[in-house]
């Protein structure tokens, strides 16, 4: 079964909660409404792409999505 993509809004919230607020995967999953494993995967992909928080000012969402 293929997974639906996370919206950019949810990715931003995951990045903010993890990198700025220091929340746990469980807390983030509950706040965003996704599974803990989804949060783990998203954080791993954001970190490997060099994206943290605050979100890059020159962030082009289309380019970022391709990078992830």
C-alpha positions, 0 to 999 in steps of 0.5 A: 500500500502506498502512503499519502504524502505529507502536506508541506504544512505538516512537514513545517510543523514537524520541523518546528516541533522537533528542532525548535521545541524539542518535542518527542516523536510521540508528542509530535505525532499526536499534535500533527495527527500522523503515526510516530513512524511517519514523524521519524521518517520525516525528521530523518528526511529533513535532517538528511536534506539539511533542513531544520528550523527556522525554515529557510527564508528562501525556501521554495516548497517545490524545490524542497519537496524534490530534495526530500 
